[in-house]
Amino acid sequence: MMNFLLRCNLLVLLLFVSFFSFSKQPQIPVEYFSKNKEFNHATISPGGEYLAVINKVAGKNALVIFDTENFKMLHAVAFEGNAQVGDYHWVNNERVVVTKEYLKGWQDHPEYHGEIFGVNANGARGKYLIGYHGEMQTGTRLKRQTPLYGTSFVLDPLVTNKRKMLVVTYPWTSSNEPHTIVYEVDVYTGKRKQVTLSPSRMAEFLTDHDGNVRVSVSTDNYIDAKIHTKAKDGGDWEKLNLGEVSYGDIRLKAFDKSGDNIYMTASVGGEAEGLYKLNLILRKLN
């Protein structure tokens, strides 16, 4: 295991070093320290066989996948035109899903339209999984799934489930603040089914260690947050009453090992934001 980690660390180090020119000059130009990193967001597949990194190519992000046994490059994911790779997740030992962003010259940040692709580490079985395009696109081998009109994000990659992941979608509707939807999506075919609808508008969700959607948080006035919970075995959403104290800017982080407590950041009573542990059984902060 130690040798494996050393090899991975060495590969990442070599990837960074390869972008510097070794010269006889004794000092490194100061400009190097202000450049963006050429490689970032390096992750190892759940089984340890592959290493993925984001590589900046011609000013755009591409995903590069290596074999950790011999550091051979297996596949690279890049999009044409002004599109680039955004975020990515390993969804099982052999497959990644990537989001597609669009660069606009007059904007500081890329645009994201909710499109998610899937591909194996060796480049096989490329598939358009989630997005607003439903038909087969001319000039590409990626088969498209039925359209989903909304902005979607990976909620939980469910790495222990080889075929499924959870996606949260913010629908494009006439309402500025729609109810969000969680789908279970097949990572090979894009086939999806609805898991739950948020109990309140523009809710964010948190899954437990078994991939169950258990907690949602939202706000109607951008100040006071509402927390709803589900039991471990499912059922309806129930509002969590935490008394008269006002909780704002809640960000759900993770469940603890027991599954009865969650960690979250929040501003309590208008004070500075802090990290809190919330007991879902006793319905109080620890």
C-alpha positions in Angstrom: 0.0 0.0 0.0 2.8 2.4 0.9 4.6 1.7 -2.5 1.3 2.4 -4.3 0.8 5.8 -2.6 4.4 6.7 -3.2 4.0 5.9 -6.9 0.8 8.0 -7.1 2.5 10.9 -5.4 5.5 10.6 -7.6 3.3 10.7 -10.7 1.5 13.9 -9.6 4.9 15.5 -8.8 6.2 14.6 -12.2 3.2 16.0 -13.9 3.8 19.4 -12.2 7.5 19.3 -12.8 7.2 18.5 -16.5 5.7 22.0 -17.1 8.9 23.7 -15.9 11.9 24.1 -18.1 15.2 23.1 -16.5 17.8 25.7 -17.4 21.1 26.8 -16.1 19.6 29.9 -14.5 20.0 29.6 -10.7 16.7 31.3 -9.9 13.1 30.4 -10.8 11.3 33.4 -12.5 8.8 35.0 -10.2 6.1 34.6 -13.0 5.9 30.9 -12.3 4.5 31.5 -8.9 1.6 33.5 -10.3 0.6 31.0 -13.0 -2.4 28.8 -12.6 -1.6 25.1 -11.8 -1.6 23.0 -15.0 -2.8 19.9 -13.1 -5.3 19.9 -10.2 -8.1 18.0 -8.6 -6.2 14.7 -8.6 -8.2 11.7 -7.3 -7.7 7.9 -7.2 -10.4 5.5 -8.3 -12.2 3.6 -5.4 -10.3 0.4 -6.3 -7.0 2.2 -6.6 -6.3 1.1 -10.3 -6.6 4.6 -11.8 -5.6 8.2 -11.2 -7.6 11.1 -12.7 -6.4 14.7 -12.9 -7.7 17.9 -14.4 -5.3 19.2 -17.0 -5.3 22.7 -18.5 -5.0 22.4 -22.3 -5.1 25.4 -24.5 -6.8 27.3 -21.7 -9.5 24.7 -21.1 -9.9 22.0 -18.6 -9.6 18.4 -19.7 -9.8 15.2 -17.6 -6.8 12.8 -18.0 -6.9 9.3 -16.6 -3.8 7.2 -15.8 -3.1 3.6 -14.9 -1.5 3.6 -11.4 0.4 0.4 -12.1 2.6 1.8 -14.8 1.4 5.5 -15.0 0.3 5.0 -18.6 -2.3 7.5 -19.8 -5.5 5.6 -20.7 -7.9 8.3 -21.8 -8.6 12.0 -21.9 -12.0 13.7 -21.8 -12.1 17.1 -23.6 -14.9 19.0 -25.2 -14.9 21.0 -28.5 -15.4 24.7 -29.0 -15.8 26.8 -25.9 -16.8 23.8 -23.7 -14.6 22.3 -21.0 -14.6 19.7 -18.2 -16.1 21.1 -15.0 -16.3 18.8 -12.0 -16.0 15.0 -12.0 -16.7 12.0 -9.8 -15.7 8.4 -9.7 -19.0 6.4 -9.5 -17.4 3.0 -9.4 -14.0 1.3 -9.8 -13.9 1.8 -13.6 -16.2 4.8 -14.4 -16.2 8.6 -14.0 -18.9 11.1 -14.6 -18.0 14.6 -15.7 -19.9 17.9 -16.0 -19.7 20.1 -19.0 -19.0 23.9 -18.7 -19.0 26.7 -21.3 -16.4 29.5 -21.4 -17.6 33.0 -22.2 -15.0 35.6 -22.9 -16.8 38.4 -21.1 -17.5 36.3 -17.9 -15.2 35.5 -15.1 -16.7 32.1 -14.4 -17.8 29.3 -16.8 -21.5 28.7 -17.4 -23.0 25.4 -16.4 -26.2 24.1 -17.9 -26.6 20.9 -16.0 -25.0 18.4 -18.5 -23.4 15.3 -17.1 -21.4 12.7 -19.1 -20.2 9.2 -18.2 -17.2 7.3 -19.5 -15.0 4.4 -18.4 -11.4 4.9 -17.4 -10.2 3.3 -20.7 -12.5 5.6 -22.8 -15.2 2.9 -23.4 -19.0 3.4 -23.1 -19.1 7.1 -23.4 -22.6 8.4 -22.7 -24.6 11.6 -22.3 -26.4 10.9 -19.0 -28.1 14.0 -17.9 -28.9 17.2 -19.7 -31.4 19.3 -21.8 -30.5 17.5 -25.1 -32.5 14.4 -25.7 -31.9 13.4 -29.3 -28.8 11.9 -30.9 -26.4 14.8 -31.6 -25.0 14.8 -35.1 -21.2 14.4 -35.3 -20.8 12.6 -32.0 -20.7 9.0 -30.8 -22.2 9.9 -27.4 -25.8 8.6 -27.3 -28.1 11.0 -25.5 -30.8 10.3 -22.9 -34.2 11.9 -22.8 -33.9 15.6 -22.0 -34.0 16.9 -18.4 -34.7 20.6 -18.3 -32.9 21.7 -15.2 -29.5 22.3 -13.7 -28.2 19.0 -12.2 -25.4 18.1 -9.8 -24.1 14.8 -8.5 -25.5 14.5 -5.0 -23.9 11.1 -4.1 -21.8 9.0 -6.5 -22.8 5.8 -4.6 -19.4 4.3 -5.3 -20.4 1.0 -3.7 -23.3 0.6 -6.2 -21.7 -0.1 -9.6 -24.6 1.1 -11.7 -26.3 4.0 -9.7 -25.6 7.5 -8.6 -27.9 10.2 -7.1 -28.4 13.5 -8.9 -30.1 16.6 -7.6 -31.9 18.8 -10.2 -33.1 22.4 -10.0 -35.8 22.5 -12.6 -36.1 25.2 -15.2 -39.6 26.5 -14.5 -41.5 29.7 -14.5 -40.9 29.8 -10.8 -37.7 31.5 -9.7 -37.5 29.1 -6.8 -38.7 25.6 -7.8 -38.8 22.5 -5.7 -35.7 20.5 -6.2 -35.7 16.8 -7.3 -33.4 13.9 -6.5 -33.0 11.2 -9.2 -31.4 7.8 -9.1 -29.5 7.6 -12.4 -27.9 4.6 -14.1 -24.3 5.6 -14.7 -24.1 3.5 -18.0 -27.4 4.2 -19.6 -28.7 7.5 -18.1 -32.0 5.9 -17.2 -33.4 7.7 -14.2 -36.2 7.5 -11.6 -37.3 10.1 -9.1 -36.3 9.4 -5.5 -37.8 12.4 -3.7 -39.1 15.9 -4.2 -37.9 18.6 -1.8 -40.4 19.6 0.9 -39.6 23.2 0.4 -38.3 25.4 -2.4 -34.6 25.3 -3.6 -33.7 22.7 -1.0 -30.2 21.2 -0.7 -29.9 17.6 0.4 -27.6 15.3 2.4 -27.4 11.5 2.1 -26.3 9.1 4.8 -23.5 6.5 4.5 -25.9 4.1 2.8 -27.0 6.6 0.1 -30.4 7.4 1.6 -31.6 11.0 1.2 -32.2 11.9 4.8 -31.9 15.7 5.3 -32.9 18.8 3.3 -32.4 22.5 4.1 -33.9 25.5 2.5 -35.0 29.1 3.2 -37.9 31.2 2.0 -36.5 34.6 3.1 -32.7 34.0 2.6 -32.3 34.4 6.4 -34.1 31.7 8.4 -33.4 28.1 7.3 -35.9 25.2 7.4 -34.6 21.7 8.0 -36.6 18.6 7.1 -35.6 15.0 7.8 -36.5 11.5 6.8 -36.2 8.3 8.7 -33.5 5.7 7.8 -36.1 3.5 6.2 -37.7 6.4 4.2 -41.2 7.8 4.6 -42.4 11.4 4.4 -40.4 14.5 5.1 -40.8 16.0 8.6 -39.9 19.5 9.6 -37.3 19.6 12.3 -38.3 22.1 15.1 -35.2 23.5 16.7 -37.1 25.9 19.0 -37.0 29.7 18.9 -33.3 30.1 17.9 -32.8 31.4 14.3 -30.4 29.4 12.1 -29.1 30.9 8.9 -26.6 30.1 6.2 -26.9 26.4 6.9 -24.6 24.1 4.8 -25.0 20.4 5.3 -21.7 18.5 5.5 -21.9 14.9 6.5 -23.4 12.2 8.8 -21.4 10.8 11.6 -20.7 7.1 11.9 -23.9 6.3 13.8 -26.2 7.9 11.3 -28.0 9.8 14.0 -26.1 13.0 13.9 -25.1 15.4 11.1 -22.4 18.0 10.9 -23.3 21.4 9.5 -22.1 24.9 9.4 -24.5 27.7 10.3 -24.9 31.1 11.8 -26.9 30.8 15.0 -28.8 33.8 16.3 -27.0 36.1 13.9 -23.6 35.2 15.2 -20.5 34.3 13.2 -20.7 31.0 11.3 -19.5 27.9 13.1 -19.4 24.1 12.8 -22.2 22.3 14.6 -23.3 18.7 15.3 -27.1 18.2 15.1 -28.7 15.2 16.7 -31.6 14.1 14.5 -33.1 11.9 17.2 -33.1 14.4 20.1 -33.6 17.3 17.6 -31.0 19.5 19.2 -27.4 20.7 18.7 -24.7 18.8 20.6 
